[in-house]
Amino acid sequence: MIDPTNADRGYYEERIGTTFTTAVGDGSTVDLVLAAVEGLGQDSFVVRLTGPSQPVLGQGMRDLIGPTESIGLFLAPVAATGSAVTYEAVFGDDDTDEE
């Protein structure tokens, strides 16, 4: 399994369009497609994955199994349409938040 702390923005950008499979609590699996990588600041970025509208995966750690590798990411659902759910994994310094 790839250590996500050793993977930079370019690592994820090279995998845009890749389908990853993750387990669902009932023992079934769901496919998530790496849809986008967006910069948030100097050393921060977000990875966006899309999946089917059902089941909606809860926030938490997910082992994503790809065609040639697997990676563990903390994903959170952030948007939903009638046909898809978008999940995000955020990397980098959290000083970009102005709370």
C-alpha positions as CSV (number, residue, x, y, z in Angstrom):
1,M,0.0,0.0,0.0
2,I,1.3,3.5,-0.9
3,D,1.9,5.8,2.0
4,P,-0.2,8.9,1.2
5,T,2.3,11.2,3.1
6,N,4.9,10.2,0.5
7,A,2.7,11.0,-2.4
8,D,2.8,14.6,-3.7
9,R,0.2,16.5,-5.9
10,G,1.8,15.2,-9.1
11,Y,1.3,11.6,-8.0
12,Y,-2.4,12.1,-7.8
13,E,-2.6,14.2,-11.0
14,E,-1.0,11.3,-12.9
15,R,-3.9,9.1,-11.8
16,I,-6.8,11.4,-12.8
17,G,-9.4,9.1,-14.4
18,T,-8.2,6.0,-12.6
19,T,-10.9,3.8,-10.9
20,F,-10.3,2.7,-7.4
21,T,-12.4,0.1,-5.5
22,T,-13.2,0.4,-1.8
23,A,-15.1,-1.9,0.6
24,V,-18.5,-0.9,2.0
25,G,-19.5,-1.9,5.5
26,D,-21.9,-4.7,4.2
27,G,-19.0,-6.5,2.5
28,S,-19.7,-5.2,-1.0
29,T,-17.5,-2.8,-2.9
30,V,-17.9,0.5,-4.6
31,D,-15.9,2.1,-7.4
32,L,-14.5,5.7,-7.0
33,V,-12.9,7.6,-9.9
34,L,-10.1,10.0,-9.2
35,A,-11.8,13.0,-10.9
36,A,-9.6,16.1,-10.0
37,V,-6.7,17.5,-8.1
38,E,-6.8,21.1,-7.1
39,G,-4.2,23.3,-5.4
40,L,-5.3,25.1,-2.2
41,G,-2.2,27.0,-1.4
42,Q,1.6,26.7,-1.5
43,D,1.8,23.1,-0.2
44,S,-1.8,22.2,0.1
45,F,-4.1,20.4,-2.3
46,V,-7.4,18.5,-2.5
47,V,-8.0,15.2,-4.3
48,R,-11.6,14.7,-5.5
49,L,-13.1,11.3,-6.3
50,T,-16.6,10.6,-7.6
51,G,-18.7,7.5,-6.9
52,P,-22.3,6.4,-7.4
53,S,-25.2,8.1,-5.6
54,Q,-25.7,5.0,-3.5
55,P,-24.3,3.9,-1.2
56,V,-22.9,7.1,0.3
57,L,-19.7,6.4,2.1
58,G,-19.3,8.0,5.5
59,Q,-16.3,10.1,6.4
60,G,-13.3,8.1,7.4
61,M,-10.3,6.1,6.3
62,R,-10.7,4.1,3.1
63,D,-8.4,1.6,1.4
64,L,-8.6,2.4,-2.3
65,I,-7.5,-0.5,-4.5
66,G,-6.4,0.6,-8.0
67,P,-5.3,-1.4,-11.0
68,T,-1.6,-1.5,-10.0
69,E,-1.5,-0.1,-6.4
70,S,-3.5,0.7,-3.4
71,I,-3.6,3.7,-1.1
72,G,-5.3,4.6,2.2
73,L,-7.0,8.0,2.3
74,F,-9.2,9.8,4.7
75,L,-12.2,10.7,2.6
76,A,-15.2,12.9,3.3
77,P,-18.4,13.2,1.2
78,V,-18.7,16.8,0.1
79,A,-21.4,17.0,-2.6
80,A,-24.1,14.9,-4.1
81,T,-26.2,15.0,-7.3
82,G,-28.8,12.6,-8.4
83,S,-26.3,10.3,-10.0
84,A,-23.0,10.8,-8.1
85,V,-21.3,11.7,-4.8
86,T,-18.1,13.6,-4.6
87,Y,-15.5,12.8,-1.9
88,E,-12.4,14.8,-0.9
89,A,-9.1,14.1,0.7
90,V,-7.2,17.2,1.7
91,F,-3.4,17.3,2.0
92,G,-1.0,19.9,3.4
93,D,-1.0,22.7,5.8
94,D,-4.4,23.5,7.4
95,D,-3.3,27.2,7.8
96,T,-5.3,28.0,4.6
97,D,-8.5,27.9,6.7
98,E,-9.5,31.3,8.1
99,E,-11.5,30.2,11.1
